[in-house]
Amino acid sequence: MAISIQRFDKEKAFESHQGTILAMDVLPEGVKAPFSHAYGYLEDGNMMEIHKHPTQEIYIVYSGAGFVMVGDEKQAVQPGDVIYIPPNENHTMIAQPSGTFLWAAFWWPAIS
């Protein structure tokens, strides 16, 4: 087996969430997983569209700093933070006024 590495590449990323973020797969091509995944990328104070879905989700902040909003709660986040987003809760990410903000998102059907 060869080592397979995937890194976020702004040039290969695509617009997502109504064009409010750049995204790309987290896992290398061909890797099968029991969850969905994507990198999220923002710059210069921009905000991902506020949205919700029936899945459970976590975000892992990789670089930069910003804010997460889940429901009515807003908190500052930084690299190494892991954020849990419950099903059907409005949520978004917001970049600091200057700089870049990168996280990985993983989501799966709600488990009861």
Buried (B, 14 or more C-beta within 10 A) or exposed (E): EEEEEBEBEEEEBEEBBEEBBBBBBBBEEEEEEEBBBBBBBBBEEBBBEEEBEEBBBBBBBBEBBBBBBBEEEEEEBEEEBEBEBEBEBEBBBBBBEEBBBBBBBBBBEEEE
